[in-house]
Amino acid sequence: MDSDYGMIRGQFLTASERQHLLGLVRRPSGQHGPARRAHAILLLDDGLAVPEVARVLYVDDDTVYQWHQRWTSGGVERLTDFGWKGSLPRLSTPQEIDLVKALMARVFTSTSEIIALVEKRFSIAYSRSGMIKLLDRLGFEYKKPKALPRLPTVQAQQAFIAEYSRLLSGLAANDQMVFLDAVHPEYQSRPAHGWIKKGDPVAILRTAGRQRLNLHGAINLESGLCQIVEGETVNAETTIRLFSRLLSAYPGAGKIHVFLDNARYHHAKEVEAWMVEHGQRIDLRFLPPYAPNLNAIERLWRVMHTSVTHNKYYESFADFVDAVNMFFRKTLPSQWHKLRDFVSDDFHVIDPRDFRVLM
């Protein structure tokens, strides 16, 4: 007799076979739906913990908690009540309208909150998957609110764009235009969204320190030429060093038009004094206050983070510094013909009236 008789080894299903069987297991129809709920209650009564029951029945923890709540509130009748027939909606149209109003009043951060709200207000219980389908049908999706910065008025943004366009169209042949700003890349692993195979438990190691670089830079959108200076902090001294770099980089330029924000160090007395003595070829053009959307170099910083910090781990801070420097010295010049589509002056006016601002 085979010594393995009666022993079934795991992992004998193909991926497609497994997905098909999971679909059958999770389908709450006929006698199988009530049976699974009854099975859950029996397992809980046997002393199994909720996560164990959820794993055995291929459901999530919230679903097991909801089934137990049904049992304690109404016994078998409540446990086996699915509250729907065929494919008809479980909430009436007026109830759906009422639910939408409630969901628009504030942002609910979990499905379980909404399930509890519906059960309390309408005495109708939904599973997590059922609620997700309902929310999708009602036009909701799970996402973060947009972080809306303090902004200049729409008129101020439009005026800047018009002035920029006027300057660009009349730019002398030997003039240059650059966008200037600071950035502070941190020595921290930054997990970012990406396409990952379902079930693959991808993780990224966290770095141990909190060191960062302090960079002051200027980008020419026409050529991709980028000047970067580093300092212990970004201040008037790095501003002057960066202006000096610009003069050296464009010795034949008549005027170097520099677009920059209103950071205090850009208006420092040391900078003003240096400009009087050395900055005759530099034309400072300050952006409207609180307008990062109008500074094209902000887009370069995003590209840098995507290339260097997103889903990347560096063994040491020195390795991290090397990667940042490599981006500006090698990647940016060699790939500018591709990156220029992402680092552009296609400015967009941000109007707070286009958003439902949470207070």
MARTILUM-173613 format. One record per residue (C-alpha): residue in three letters; x, y, z. Coordinates in steps of 0.1 Angstrom, whole numbers, plus 5000, padded with zeros to 4 digits. Example, Ala and Ser with C-alpha at 12.3 -4.5 7.8 and 13.67 -1.06 7.14 Angstrom:
ALA512349555078 SER513749895071 
REM end
This chain:
MET500050005000 ASP501250354991 SER502650515023 ASP501050845011 TYR497550695009 GLY494950925025 MET497351225025 ILE496551505001 ARG499351744993 GLY498452114990 GLN498952354961 PHE497552114935 LEU495152384919 THR496152604890 ALA495752974895 SER492652984873 GLU491052684890 ARG491652854924 GLN490053184913 HIS487052994899 LEU486452804932 LEU486953114953 GLY484253274932 LEU481852994940 VAL482753004977 ARG482053374980 ARG478753374960 PRO475953424986 SER473253234967 GLY470852954973 GLN471552735004 HIS475252815004 GLY475053165017 PRO473153075049 ALA475252765054 ARG478452975054 ARG477053215079 ALA475952925101 HIS479352765097 ALA480953095109 ILE478753105140 LEU479552745149 LEU483252805145 LEU483053105168 ASP481152895193 ASP483852635191 GLY486252905203 LEU487953005171 ALA489053375169 VAL487553595143 PRO490653605121 GLU490853225121 VAL487153195110 ALA487653455083 ARG490653265070 VAL488852935070 LEU485853075052 TYR487753305028 VAL486053625040 ASP487353935058 ASP487153995095 ASP484454265091 THR482154015075 VAL482553765104 TYR481754045129 GLN478654135109 TRP477353775109 HIS477953745146 GLN476054075151 ARG473153945131 TRP473053625152 THR473053805185 SER470454055173 GLY467953815156 GLY469053455157 VAL468653235127 GLU466053455110 ARG468353755111 LEU471353555101 THR469753405070 ASP468053725058 PHE469853855027 GLY467454135022 TRP467454114985 LYS465653934956 GLY467253884923 SER469354194913 LEU467054464928 PRO468754734949 ARG468354684986 LEU467955054994 SER464955234979 THR465655544957 PRO464855794985 GLN467155595009 GLU469955604983 ILE469455984980 ASP469656015017 LEU472755805019 VAL474456014992 LYS473756325012 ALA475256165043 LEU478356065024 MET478756405009 ALA478556575043 ARG481856425054 VAL484556175042 PHE484055825057 THR487455655059 SER486255295061 THR483555075046 SER482554945080 GLU481555305090 ILE479155325061 ILE477754975067 ALA477055075103 LEU475455395092 VAL473155215067 GLU472154955093 LYS471455215119 ARG469555455096 PHE467655205074 SER467854875093 ILE469454705063 ALA472754515066 TYR475354495039 SER478454285036 ARG481654465028 SER481654354992 GLY477954444988 MET478654795002 ILE481554844978 LYS479354754949 LEU476654994961 LEU479155274965 ASP480555214931 ARG477055224916 LEU476355554934 GLY479455704919 PHE481855684949 GLU485455574949 TYR488055524976 LYS490655804973 LYS492356084992 PRO491056434991 LYS493356664971 ALA495656874994 LEU494857224983 PRO497557474991 ARG497057835000 LEU496557994967 PRO496758344951 THR493558464935 VAL492558324901 GLN493058674887 ALA496658674900 GLN497458344885 GLN495958444852 ALA497958764852 PHE501158584858 ILE500558334830 ALA499758624806 GLU502858814816 TYR504958494813 SER503558434778 ARG504258794768 LEU507858774780 LEU508358434763 SER507058554729 GLY509258864730 LEU512358704744 ALA515558834728 ALA517758584711 ASN520458594737 ASP518258604767 GLN517558304790 MET514758204813 VAL515057974843 PHE512757864872 LEU514357854906 ASP513357684939 ALA514657464968 VAL514057104975 HIS514956885005 PRO515156514996 GLU515056305027 TYR516955985033 GLN513755785038 SER512255495018 ARG509155625001 PRO506655354991 ALA504755454960 HIS501955304940 GLY502855054913 TRP501554744895 ILE502054444918 LYS500754094912 LYS497854004935 GLY498953814965 ASP502553914962 PRO503554064996 VAL505954324983 ALA507654545009 ILE510454795010 LEU512954825038 ARG512855145059 THR515955355063 ALA517355415098 GLY518155785097 ARG516356115090 GLN519156295072 ARG518256515042 LEU519856715014 ASN519257085011 LEU519357174974 HIS518857504957 GLY518357474919 ALA517357644887 ILE516157474855 ASN516157604819 LEU513057454802 GLU514457514767 SER517857334771 GLY517257124803 LEU520457284818 CYS520157264856 GLN522257444882 ILE522257294917 VAL523957414948 GLU523957234982 GLY524157385017 GLU523657295053 THR520457495049 VAL518857695020 ASN519358065027 ALA520758385013 GLU524158235009 THR522957954987 THR520758204967 ILE523858414959 ARG525858104950 LEU523157994927 PHE522858334910 SER526658324905 ARG526357984889 LEU523758124865 LEU526058404855 SER528758154848 ALA526457914829 TYR525158194805 PRO528158424799 GLY526658544766 ALA523158614779 GLY521858964777 LYS519358894805 ILE518658594827 HIS515058604837 VAL514658414869 PHE511258304881 LEU511258234919 ASP508958224949 ASN508758474977 ALA510858275003 ARG512358515028 TYR515958435018 HIS515258544982 HIS514458894996 ALA517358895021 LYS519459215024 GLU522659015015 VAL520958904982 GLU519759264975 ALA523259394981 TRP524759124958 MET522259204931 VAL523259574931 GLU526859494927 HIS526859174905 GLY523259114893 GLN522859354864 ARG522159074840 ILE519658894863 ASP516058984861 LEU514158854892 ARG510458774885 PHE508658674917 LEU505758444915 PRO502458534931 PRO502558424968 TYR501658054975 ALA501757954938 PRO503857634934 ASN501657544905 LEU503257824886 ASN506857724893 ALA507957464866 ILE510857344887 GLU508357184911 ARG507656934883 LEU511356854881 TRP511456774918 ARG508556534913 VAL510456364885 MET513556344907 HIS511656174935 THR510055924912 SER513455834898 VAL515455834930 THR513355794961 HIS510155604952 ASN510355234961 LYS514055264965 TYR516255164994 TYR519755285000 GLU522155115024 SER523655445036 PHE523055815034 ALA526155845012 ASP524555594987 PHE521455814987 VAL523456134980 ASP525255954951 ALA521855864936 VAL520556214938 ASN523756354923 MET523656094896 PHE520156204886 PHE521156574882 ARG524556504866 LYS523756214843 THR520056114841 LEU518656464836 PRO520956574808 SER520856244790 GLN517056204793 TRP515856564790 HIS514356494755 LYS511956254773 LEU511556444806 ARG510856784791 ASP507256664785 PHE506856624823 VAL508756944832 SER507057204812 ASP505457554814 ASP501957424807 PHE500557604837 HIS497057544851 VAL495057794871 ILE493857634903 ASP490357764913 PRO489157664948 ARG485657694935 ASP486357374914 PHE486657174947 ARG484357084975 VAL486657205003 LEU486457015036 MET486457245066 
REM end
